[in-house]
Structures are given as structure tokens and as C-alpha cells.
Amino acid sequence: MKRKQKKARLIAFYLPQFHPTVENDAWWGKGFTEWTNVGRAKPMFRGHYQPHVPADLGYYDLRVPDTRAAQAEMAREHGIEAFCYYHYWFGGKRILERPFNEVLASGEPDFPFCLCWANHSWTGIWAGAPGRTLIEQVYPGLEDHRAHFFTLLKAFSDSRYATVDGKPLFMIYDPTNIPDILMLTDFWRELAHEAGLKGLYLVAMSRETGWDPREIGFDASTPKDRLPLLRLDDRSRFETVNRLKRKYQHITGRPTIHHYEKVLSAWMYKDTYDFQEYPCILPNWDNTPRSGVNGMVLHGSTPDLFRIPLKNSIRHVQARPMDHRLVFIKSWNEWAEGNYLEPDLKFGMGYLETIRDEIFE
């Protein structure tokens, strides 16, 4: 039976942290992966859903090609168009690059992808030591930008690479942190044309909506995750937090707790700007496996509740040409942040089935 057409282009962020690395061995102990934190998580208040246990894919290792193939097939069947792999570049040093390098070199899985430069320093914040710098994000200058571009060029030239208007889609997590960002965007576009590409389609991630990315040389923007949900001048949200504090006041050393249903407005898109801003929505969130009492929990998230911002985001982009109907989902597999679409023992395929229900015509 012929597959129905999609209403939008759903791209899910993809974390390549599920395999041992020399750096993580040194920082956290031999054999550390994202599963280390996931597996030792405990409930921290009444009704707290922890630990999260993976179902169909198990506690996988991303060095295994069969795992990567199974992820791609699962995503494709449920309407995800592409994975956006987090990419790390620290002045020429790369981290967690093995899974994507193997995808690129092998040609498998035959599933679209793009890259997001996660250009932030790594600290010990996950372990309650934010003052401990593990590796610092640096910007040595033009020659480093040149080397970085040519490292990316093989990916940009791959037939699986996701494009907008024929241009490779590349995202930067914190563009305002890069000195002379306009020089970088102009320089990379020039190199892209010299390499025979149609250009680059650059998307800036931002903490705010309504921020014009063209001011710093980008084609479009998307909110990072909308997790700074509470503002003291937003009375309804402030009161929600106070109610939660009273409800859980018997708990000492608990994380920050929000009800997913109460903060759905953070992912409801209404405004249309004269520049491209793409929705970014979260199915769930609970980073207590990483951050403990310093974490944040979106309590009570379910596939049915996720349907609300998903429908809204798809509807929000419908008037655009198909190439520009992008909706980002954070994330495919950030398990230690309780932020994933992959099946678990509680909801099974629920989040993916919700996507499949809503994305196809």
C-alpha cells in the first residue's frame, strides 16, 4: 500500500552518547555511557516516573550497525524524516564522533540526517559540579573555521543529507557565543559555493521566540527547548510552581517540578514573523538521572498530551512551501534527560504512534 504524504518535515535531535569513549572513561569512570546515569536513577517524589527502561531497542551500543539500522527504520515507519546528530568540535578536537562517522563511511542506514554543532563547553554540572570544566569550547580563528568546514563537507555532500531549497541544513546551538559570527557564516557560505554546493541553510537555536536570526547571518531560527518556562511576571505559571511546592513540601532535596499539561503553552505557536522560525517541541523531560536535585521534571507527560503541541506545530507550518515545513523534536534519544521518542516499558511505542497518527495526510 502506498504511503500517505506527510504534512510536515519532522527532524529529531539525536544524541551519540551511547558508547564508551576515552574522555568519558577519564571523567566519569571506565565504561561510562549515557545508560550509566539512566540505569541508576531513582524516584525522588511520590509518583515520580523513574527509572526509565528502554523497551524494543534495549540498552543499546551505538557502535553496533544493527542498532543504528533499527533506529532508522523505527523513525521512518512513524513519520520522522531525519535525525539531527549533535556534532562536537572544540578547536579541532572532536568527541562522540564515532557513530556518525560510521554512518557516513558505511552509507548505512539509508536514512536522512543533518548536523547540529553543540558548541558549548562541557562541565561537571551533571554531577553537581558546574565549576568543573571538562572541555572548553574555543574559537581559535579563521583557519579553525576552515578546518571545521572541510570536516563537515563530506557530510554535506552525502545524498542523505537533509536540505532546504537544495542547501545542506546546518544548525548551531549557541551562535551568539561565537566571536564575529557574521564572518563565520559568510566564510562558510563562500566555501560551500567553492565546493560546488548550492550554499548552506543555517538555523540558529535561541532561548527566545521572535528573535530575527538574519541579524547574525542565519536563514532561520528555532527555540532551543523552551525549558526556561517560568517567568516571575507570568502570574499563572508562578502560581503553578507555588502550588507544586506546597504539594511536595514534605520532600527534602527534590528537583524542580512542573506539570507537563500546565506548561504546554510554551510549545504552542501562534505568531508569524517576516523570517523563518521553526517550532521545536518536547515530548517529555526529566533530567534527574544526570542532575539529581538540581534537575527539572515535566511531570505527567504522556503521548496524548504530546499530541497537543505536535498538532499545533504541524498546523503552524502548513502555509509554507514543503521544504520549509520543518518541525524539530527534542529529542530522539536523550534518555538521561528523560527526553526521547524511543519506546520504553511504560508507554511502548506511544510517542511514535502519536507522531504517525498526526504527520500523515
SVG drawing of the C-alpha trace seen along z (x, -y; Angstrom):
<svg xmlns="http://www.w3.org/2000/svg" viewBox="-5 -42 49 48">
<polyline fill="none" stroke="black" stroke-width="0.4" points="0.0,0.0 1.3,-3.4 2.4,-5.5 0.4,-8.7 2.0,-12.1 3.5,-13.9 2.1,-17.2 5.5,-18.5 9.1,-17.6 9.8,-16.2 13.5,-16.2 14.5,-14.7 17.7,-15.6 20.0,-12.6 22.5,-12.2 25.5,-10.0 26.5,-9.4 25.7,-5.7 29.1,-4.2 32.3,-4.3 34.9,-7.0 38.3,-7.7 37.2,-11.1 34.2,-9.7 36.3,-6.9 38.6,-9.6 35.9,-11.9 33.3,-9.5 34.9,-6.1 35.6,-3.1 32.8,-2.2 30.6,-5.2 27.8,-5.9 24.5,-7.7 23.0,-4.5 25.1,-4.7 23.0,-7.6 19.8,-6.2 20.2,-2.8 20.9,-4.2 18.0,-6.7 15.6,-6.6 12.2,-8.1 12.6,-11.4 9.0,-12.2 5.6,-10.4 4.5,-9.4 7.9,-10.2 8.4,-8.0 11.9,-6.7 13.8,-4.7 13.0,-4.9 13.7,-1.5 14.1,-1.1 11.9,1.4 12.3,2.6 15.9,1.3 17.2,2.2 20.3,0.7 22.0,0.4 25.5,-0.5 25.7,-2.9 28.9,-1.2 26.6,1.6 25.3,1.1 22.2,3.2 21.1,0.8 21.5,-2.3 19.5,-0.5 16.7,0.4 16.5,-3.2 16.3,-4.5 13.6,-2.0 11.6,-2.8 11.8,-6.5 10.9,-6.2 7.9,-4.0 6.5,-6.6 7.0,-9.7 10.3,-11.1 12.1,-12.5 15.7,-12.8 17.9,-12.6 19.9,-15.7 23.1,-14.4 24.7,-16.5 28.2,-17.4 31.1,-18.4 34.1,-20.5 36.4,-22.0 39.0,-23.9 39.8,-20.8 39.1,-18.2 36.0,-16.0 34.1,-14.0 31.4,-11.3 32.0,-11.3 32.2,-7.6 28.5,-6.7 28.0,-9.4 31.4,-8.8 30.4,-5.1 27.0,-6.1 28.8,-8.4 31.5,-6.0 29.3,-2.9 26.3,-4.5 24.1,-2.8 21.4,-3.3 19.9,-4.8 18.1,-7.5 18.3,-11.2 20.4,-13.2 21.7,-16.7 24.1,-18.1 23.8,-20.5 27.0,-21.9 26.6,-21.7 29.1,-24.5 29.1,-24.7 31.7,-23.8 31.3,-20.5 31.3,-20.9 30.6,-18.8 27.1,-20.2 25.5,-16.8 27.4,-15.6 26.6,-18.7 30.0,-20.4 29.2,-23.2 32.6,-24.8 34.5,-21.8 35.3,-22.3 35.8,-19.0 36.5,-20.5 36.2,-24.2 34.6,-25.4 37.1,-27.6 37.2,-29.5 40.8,-29.9 40.0,-31.8 39.6,-31.6 41.9,-28.6 40.0,-26.6 36.7,-27.6 38.2,-26.4 39.3,-23.1 35.9,-22.7 34.1,-23.3 36.1,-20.8 35.5,-18.2 31.8,-18.8 32.0,-18.8 31.8,-15.1 28.6,-15.0 27.2,-18.0 28.0,-16.2 26.2,-13.0 23.0,-12.2 21.3,-11.5 22.0,-14.9 18.8,-16.9 18.5,-20.1 16.3,-23.2 16.0,-24.7 18.8,-22.4 21.2,-23.7 22.5,-21.5 20.7,-22.2 23.2,-23.0 22.3,-24.1 24.3,-25.9 23.3,-25.5 24.6,-28.8 25.6,-31.1 25.8,-34.2 28.7,-32.7 30.8,-32.6 33.1,-35.7 32.4,-37.6 29.6,-35.1 28.9,-37.1 32.4,-36.4 31.9,-32.7 28.6,-32.5 29.9,-34.5 33.1,-32.4 31.3,-29.1 28.8,-30.1 31.7,-31.1 33.5,-27.8 30.3,-25.9 29.9,-27.6 33.5,-26.9 32.9,-23.2 30.0,-23.0 27.2,-23.2 24.2,-25.5 25.1,-27.2 24.2,-26.4 20.9,-26.7 21.8,-27.9 19.5,-27.6 20.3,-29.3 19.0,-28.0 17.7,-30.5 16.2,-30.7 13.5,-33.0 10.9,-33.2 10.6,-36.2 14.3,-36.7 15.4,-37.6 18.4,-35.3 19.2,-37.3 20.9,-39.8 23.8,-37.3 23.8,-35.8 21.4,-32.9 18.5,-31.8 16.1,-30.8 15.8,-30.1 14.3,-27.6 13.9,-27.8 16.3,-25.6 13.9,-23.8 11.7,-26.4 12.7,-24.9 13.1,-28.3 9.4,-28.0 8.7,-30.2 8.8,-34.0 8.1,-35.9 5.9,-38.3 3.8,-35.4 1.4,-35.0 -0.3,-31.8 3.0,-29.9 4.3,-31.4 1.2,-30.3 1.5,-26.8 5.0,-26.5 3.9,-27.6 1.1,-25.0 3.7,-22.3 6.0,-23.5 3.2,-23.1 2.2,-19.7 5.7,-18.4 6.9,-20.3 7.4,-17.0 10.2,-16.2 13.7,-17.5 16.1,-18.0 13.7,-17.5 14.1,-18.7 12.1,-21.5 8.7,-20.0 6.3,-21.3 3.2,-19.5 3.6,-18.9 0.0,-19.7 0.3,-23.1 3.2,-24.3 2.0,-23.2 1.6,-26.8 5.4,-27.0 5.2,-25.0 2.1,-26.5 3.0,-28.6 0.8,-31.5 2.9,-34.3 4.1,-34.6 7.2,-36.6 8.7,-38.0 11.6,-35.5 11.5,-31.7 11.1,-30.4 10.6,-26.7 8.8,-25.0 10.8,-22.9 8.7,-20.7 9.5,-18.3 7.6,-15.1 8.9,-14.8 11.6,-15.9 13.3,-14.6 17.0,-15.2 17.2,-14.0 19.3,-10.9 22.0,-13.4 21.4,-16.3 19.6,-14.8 18.0,-17.5 19.3,-20.2 17.2,-18.7 13.8,-19.6 10.9,-17.3 8.0,-17.8 5.7,-15.6 2.9,-13.6 3.9,-13.8 2.1,-11.3 1.8,-10.6 -1.8,-12.0 -0.6,-15.3 2.3,-15.4 -0.2,-15.3 -1.3,-18.8 1.9,-20.7 2.6,-18.3 -0.7,-19.1 -0.2,-22.8 3.3,-22.8 2.3,-20.9 -0.6,-23.3 1.7,-26.3 3.9,-25.5 1.2,-24.4 1.1,-27.6 4.8,-27.3 6.3,-25.5 7.0,-21.9 10.8,-22.4 10.2,-25.0 7.6,-23.0 10.2,-22.0 9.3,-20.9 12.1,-19.9 11.6,-17.4 13.9,-17.4 14.8,-14.5 15.0,-11.1 17.1,-9.5 18.2,-11.8 17.4,-9.2 19.3,-10.7 17.2,-13.9 14.0,-11.8 13.6,-13.3 13.1,-10.8 10.7,-9.2 12.2,-5.7 9.9,-3.1 10.1,-2.4 8.4,0.0 5.8,-2.5 4.5,-3.9 5.9,-1.5 5.6,-3.0 3.1,-5.6 5.0,-8.7 6.0,-7.4 2.4,-6.2 1.2,-9.7 3.5,-11.1 2.5,-8.6 -1.2,-9.5 -0.7,-13.2 2.0,-13.6 0.5,-11.7 -2.3,-13.2"/>
</svg>
